[in-house]
Amino acid sequence: MAGVVEINFDGIVGPSHNYAGLSPGNLAATRNAGATAHPRAAALQGIAKMRANLALGLTQGILLPHPRPDRIWLNDLATDPLAAPPHLLAQAMSASAMWAANAATVSPAADTADGRCHLTVANLVTMPHRSHEWRATLAQLRIAFAHPHFAVHGPVPAPFGDEGAANHMRLCDGHGGAGIEVFVYGRSGGAFPARQSEEASRAVARRHGLDPARTLFVEQSPAAIAAGAFHNDVVAVANERVLFAHEHAFADPAGFHDDLRRLFPAVEIVEVPAAAVSLEEAIAAYLFNAQLVSTPAGMTLVLPGEARASEPVWRWLQAHVAGNGPIRRLDVVDVRESMANGGGPACLRLRVVADPTTIDPRFLVDGYRLDRIAAVIDANWPETIAATAIGDPPLIATVEAARLALLDVLDLRELA
């Protein structure tokens, strides 16, 4: 299809961004539980990352913050923001929808039986604070991708956990061509839950009409989950012909690599050995939770500042680039507020391969539109949220009004 490109849809960090520590297995989130969050700074950091993507020549989209608190969810639990127990109110106030990599799984039209781009919204059933996101996400996806070129699906039913594109990779010889789709699932994570089920992954592949001969289902390493890799994108990322992963990302890396080379002989596998960067160091620095993107300057890795601050991580990356490896450029961005809650550059974006002219233009941005969004954030997002203030009525009023101000500027009041 003419005009097909990869579009990165970044989640705008919502005005209720806080550190309630709701996500067992996400070491950063639990470590920072109770800290004071800075929603305004967090959202502006995300805007700056989008500006950097535009400067790289990438096409950029957005997904919007969800209504918070989620009054519909609280009502289903027979309560409301004024009466809800603190743990339920915290779960209803979570801004975790900013991590758009968990919004959906996407299969481009070149891979599907009917020639449409398919999106299945993730159910996120493993964590209560995320389990109610799918309704608001689905509402946005159905507006943004209403063109007949797309097929937007509701969630896989519970209890089969599906956490979206964070556990899905695609390798191809150019984004517009047919690809090999890789679904990564977990079986065991020791003390931590394995969030992506094999059953959900296979259901999504069937829904999307993928060719079984060009689809792989791969088990994530239990050691990686136990070390804090709650999603595959914490230990592996792929783009076009390159798979970039830690040595201990997969339960059977040799078998996976053999299957991948058989299906896609052009693949370039870049594996970081544990002897150079330990699993723990890679997870702490979010080396792999980076945007691996194709740019005119060559394949570029968009990394969090924490990766540059890690001596073993930065040493390995510098050596790779100097040795003419597939990754030719390193771009560092500041997303420290998101990182403190366990989400790096890759968590913040959903990749969609499509013709931008088929997408509702209100979900695409340029520098001017980002300026307008930043102005709304500056004027309306809370500067700080203390953990003890999450349920305060004045804060709730501020959060709700801030989101409505953004919807007005983007002309998306139908999402109110």
FIBAGU-652329 format. One record per residue (C-alpha): residue in three letters; x, y, z. Coordinates in steps of 0.1 Angstrom, whole numbers, padded with zeros to 4 digits, always signed. Example, Ala and Ser with C-alpha at 12.3 -4.5 7.8 and 13.67 -1.06 7.14 Angstrom:
BEGIN
ALA+0123-0045+0078SER+0137-0011+0071
# end
This chain:
BEGIN
MET+0000+0000+0000ALA+0014+0034-0010GLY+0024+0057+0018VAL+0028+0030+0045VAL+0051+0040+0073GLU+0056+0030+0109ILE+0038+0055+0132ASN+0047+0057+0169PHE+0016+0066+0190ASP+0028+0079+0224GLY+0006+0079+0254ILE+0003+0114+0269VAL+0011+0112+0306GLY-0021+0119+0324PRO-0027+0145+0351SER-0032+0118+0378HIS+0003+0104+0374ASN+0014+0091+0408TYR+0035+0066+0427ALA+0011+0043+0444GLY+0032+0012+0438LEU+0004-0009+0423SER+0024-0033+0401PRO+0041-0063+0418GLY+0070-0075+0396ASN+0077-0039+0383LEU+0107-0032+0405ALA+0108+0006+0398ALA+0071+0010+0407THR+0074-0008+0440ARG+0107+0008+0449ASN+0092+0043+0444ALA+0059+0036+0461GLY+0049+0066+0482ALA+0072+0091+0465THR+0059+0124+0453ALA+0051+0124+0416HIS+0054+0153+0392PRO+0026+0150+0366ARG+0033+0182+0347ALA+0070+0174+0344ALA+0062+0138+0334ALA+0038+0149+0306LEU+0063+0175+0293GLN+0091+0149+0293GLY+0068+0128+0271ILE+0062+0157+0248ALA+0099+0163+0245LYS+0104+0127+0235MET+0078+0131+0208ARG+0096+0162+0195ALA+0128+0142+0194ASN+0111+0115+0174LEU+0099+0141+0149ALA+0134+0154+0146LEU+0145+0119+0137GLY+0121+0120+0108LEU+0095+0097+0124THR+0058+0100+0120GLN+0042+0107+0154GLY+0008+0100+0169ILE-0008+0103+0203LEU-0031+0084+0226LEU-0049+0104+0253PRO-0051+0101+0291HIS-0081+0081+0303PRO-0109+0095+0326ARG-0095+0095+0361PRO-0107+0085+0385ASP-0125+0058+0365ARG-0160+0064+0379ILE-0176+0037+0357TRP-0153+0011+0372LEU-0159+0023+0408ASN-0196+0023+0401ASP-0193-0013+0390LEU-0177-0020+0424ALA-0207-0002+0441THR-0187+0028+0453ASP-0175+0062+0442PRO-0145+0085+0447LEU-0157+0099+0480ALA-0165+0065+0495ALA-0140+0041+0479PRO-0114+0023+0501PRO-0080+0038+0495HIS-0066+0008+0475LEU-0096+0010+0451LEU-0094+0047+0447ALA-0056+0044+0440GLN-0064+0018+0413ALA-0091+0040+0398MET-0067+0070+0397SER-0038+0052+0380ALA-0023+0070+0350SER-0008+0037+0337ALA-0026+0040+0303MET+0003+0064+0294TRP+0022+0032+0286ALA+0007+0028+0251ALA+0028-0004+0244ASN+0001-0021+0265ALA-0028-0006+0246ALA-0031-0032+0219THR-0014-0057+0197VAL-0010-0046+0161SER-0006-0066+0129PRO+0000-0046+0097ALA-0020-0052+0066ALA+0009-0069+0049ASP+0007-0098+0074THR-0030-0104+0076ALA-0053-0127+0055ASP-0078-0099+0047GLY-0053-0072+0039ARG-0064-0049+0068CYS-0043-0037+0097HIS-0057-0054+0128LEU-0056-0041+0164THR-0067-0061+0194VAL-0071-0040+0226ALA-0052-0056+0256ASN-0073-0069+0285LEU-0046-0063+0311VAL-0064-0085+0336THR-0034-0094+0357MET-0032-0061+0376PRO-0065-0046+0390HIS-0053-0010+0383ARG-0049-0018+0346SER-0078-0042+0341HIS-0103-0014+0335GLU-0082+0004+0309TRP-0094-0015+0279ARG-0128+0003+0276ALA-0113+0038+0272THR-0085+0025+0250LEU-0109+0008+0227ALA-0130+0040+0224GLN-0099+0058+0212LEU-0088+0031+0188ARG-0122+0029+0172ILE-0121+0067+0165ALA-0084+0069+0154PHE-0086+0038+0132ALA-0122+0040+0119HIS-0111+0038+0083PRO-0121+0005+0065HIS-0083-0003+0062PHE-0084-0012+0099ALA-0101-0039+0120VAL-0103-0030+0157HIS-0111-0059+0181GLY-0122-0059+0217PRO-0101-0077+0243VAL-0094-0114+0246PRO-0117-0127+0274ALA-0104-0133+0309PRO-0087-0152+0325PHE-0062-0152+0296GLY-0039-0123+0303ASP-0030-0101+0274GLU-0007-0071+0278GLY-0004-0060+0242ALA+0025-0050+0220ALA+0049-0051+0249ASN+0050-0088+0243HIS+0049-0088+0205MET+0077-0082+0180ARG+0078-0080+0142LEU+0107-0085+0119CYS+0105-0076+0082ASP+0125-0064+0052GLY+0110-0029+0053HIS+0079-0020+0073GLY+0055-0021+0043GLY+0064-0057+0034ALA+0052-0090+0049GLY+0068-0098+0083ILE+0074-0125+0108GLU+0053-0118+0139VAL+0067-0130+0173PHE+0044-0134+0203VAL+0062-0138+0236TYR+0044-0153+0266GLY+0053-0163+0301ARG+0047-0194+0321SER+0064-0187+0355GLY+0080-0157+0371GLY+0087-0171+0405ALA+0073-0146+0430PHE+0060-0124+0402PRO+0031-0131+0378ALA+0037-0139+0342ARG+0014-0114+0326GLN+0011-0126+0290SER-0005-0160+0284GLU+0002-0183+0255GLU-0036-0187+0250ALA-0041-0150+0246SER-0012-0147+0222ARG-0026-0175+0200ALA-0061-0160+0201VAL-0048-0126+0189ALA-0029-0143+0161ARG-0060-0161+0150ARG-0081-0130+0152HIS-0056-0111+0130GLY-0056-0138+0104LEU-0019-0144+0106ASP-0002-0171+0085PRO+0008-0198+0110ALA+0039-0205+0089ARG+0051-0169+0095THR+0042-0166+0132LEU+0062-0177+0162PHE+0052-0182+0199VAL+0081-0179+0222GLU+0084-0184+0259GLN+0100-0156+0280SER+0127-0167+0303PRO+0113-0173+0338ALA+0146-0158+0351ALA+0139-0126+0333ILE+0104-0123+0348ALA+0117-0131+0382ALA+0144-0104+0378GLY+0117-0077+0370ALA+0111-0081+0332PHE+0074-0080+0336HIS+0070-0075+0299ASN+0092-0089+0271ASP+0100-0053+0259VAL+0121-0049+0291VAL+0146-0075+0277ALA+0141-0075+0239VAL+0131-0052+0210ALA+0130-0057+0173ASN+0128-0035+0142GLU+0129-0045+0106ARG+0158-0070+0103VAL+0172-0065+0137LEU+0164-0084+0169PHE+0181-0068+0199ALA+0178-0089+0231HIS+0195-0099+0263GLU+0211-0133+0265HIS+0186-0144+0291ALA+0155-0129+0275PHE+0140-0162+0263ALA+0135-0196+0278ASP+0151-0213+0247PRO+0171-0186+0229ALA+0189-0211+0206GLY+0157-0227+0195PHE+0140-0193+0189HIS+0170-0180+0169ASP+0170-0211+0148ASP+0133-0208+0140LEU+0137-0171+0132ARG+0166-0177+0109ARG+0147-0204+0091LEU+0117-0181+0085PHE+0137-0149+0079PRO+0172-0156+0068ALA+0180-0119+0066VAL+0176-0114+0104GLU+0204-0098+0123ILE+0204-0110+0159VAL+0222-0087+0184GLU+0224-0105+0217VAL+0239-0087+0247PRO+0258-0113+0268ALA+0252-0115+0305ALA+0290-0113+0310ALA+0290-0078+0296VAL+0256-0066+0310SER+0239-0086+0337LEU+0202-0092+0335GLU+0197-0071+0366GLU+0217-0042+0352ALA+0199-0043+0318ILE+0165-0042+0336ALA+0175-0014+0360ALA+0188+0007+0331TYR+0160-0002+0307LEU+0186-0009+0280PHE+0160-0028+0259ASN+0129-0008+0267ALA+0141+0016+0240GLN+0127+0026+0207LEU+0146+0008+0179VAL+0137+0028+0148SER+0147+0033+0112THR+0160+0068+0104PRO+0179+0084+0075ALA+0210+0082+0097GLY+0206+0045+0101MET+0190+0023+0128THR+0186+0044+0159LEU+0181+0033+0195VAL+0162+0059+0216LEU+0172+0053+0252PRO+0164+0066+0286GLY+0190+0087+0304GLU+0193+0058+0329ALA+0210+0037+0302ARG+0237+0063+0296ALA+0242+0065+0334SER+0249+0027+0336GLU+0286+0022+0330PRO+0284-0014+0317VAL+0254-0006+0295TRP+0269+0025+0279ARG+0302+0008+0274TRP+0286-0021+0255LEU+0265+0003+0234GLN+0295+0024+0225ALA+0315-0006+0215HIS+0286-0019+0193VAL+0283+0014+0174ALA+0320+0017+0170GLY+0322-0018+0157ASN+0297-0010+0129GLY+0269-0031+0144PRO+0234-0028+0130ILE+0225-0001+0155ARG+0242+0030+0142ARG+0230+0058+0164LEU+0221+0063+0201ASP+0196+0090+0211VAL+0191+0097+0248VAL+0158+0111+0262ASP+0147+0122+0296VAL+0116+0102+0308ARG+0127+0099+0344GLU+0091+0104+0358SER+0079+0075+0337MET+0110+0054+0345ALA+0104+0058+0382ASN+0071+0040+0377GLY+0087+0013+0355GLY+0081+0026+0320GLY+0108+0036+0295PRO+0107+0050+0260ALA+0093+0018+0245CYS+0066+0015+0271LEU+0053+0050+0261ARG+0046+0041+0225LEU+0024+0018+0203ARG+0038+0011+0168VAL+0013+0010+0139VAL+0024+0004+0103ALA-0001+0022+0081ASP-0008+0050+0057PRO-0011+0082+0079THR-0039+0094+0056THR-0061+0066+0068ILE-0059+0077+0104ASP-0081+0103+0121PRO-0058+0134+0120ARG-0067+0144+0155PHE-0044+0115+0167LEU-0014+0127+0146VAL+0009+0155+0157ASP+0035+0179+0144GLY+0055+0205+0163TYR+0026+0230+0163ARG+0001+0205+0178LEU+0027+0195+0204ASP+0031+0232+0213ARG-0007+0234+0219ILE-0007+0202+0240ALA+0022+0214+0260ALA+0004+0247+0267VAL-0026+0228+0281ILE-0003+0206+0303ASP+0015+0237+0316ALA-0017+0254+0325ASN-0037+0225+0339TRP-0016+0195+0350PRO-0008+0193+0388GLU+0028+0201+0395THR+0030+0175+0422ILE+0009+0146+0437ALA+0019+0132+0470ALA+0009+0096+0477THR-0012+0107+0506ALA-0032+0132+0484ILE-0044+0107+0457GLY-0080+0107+0470ASP-0083+0144+0478PRO-0115+0159+0463PRO-0097+0191+0450LEU-0071+0169+0433ILE-0098+0148+0416ALA-0115+0180+0404THR-0082+0193+0390VAL-0074+0160+0373GLU-0108+0158+0356ALA-0108+0194+0345ALA-0073+0191+0331ARG-0083+0161+0309LEU-0113+0179+0296ALA-0092+0210+0287LEU-0070+0187+0266LEU-0100+0171+0248ASP-0112+0206+0240VAL-0079+0216+0224LEU-0077+0184+0204ASP-0114+0186+0194LEU-0121+0151+0209ARG-0149+0159+0233GLU-0166+0127+0222LEU-0142+0109+0245ALA-0153+0129+0276
# end
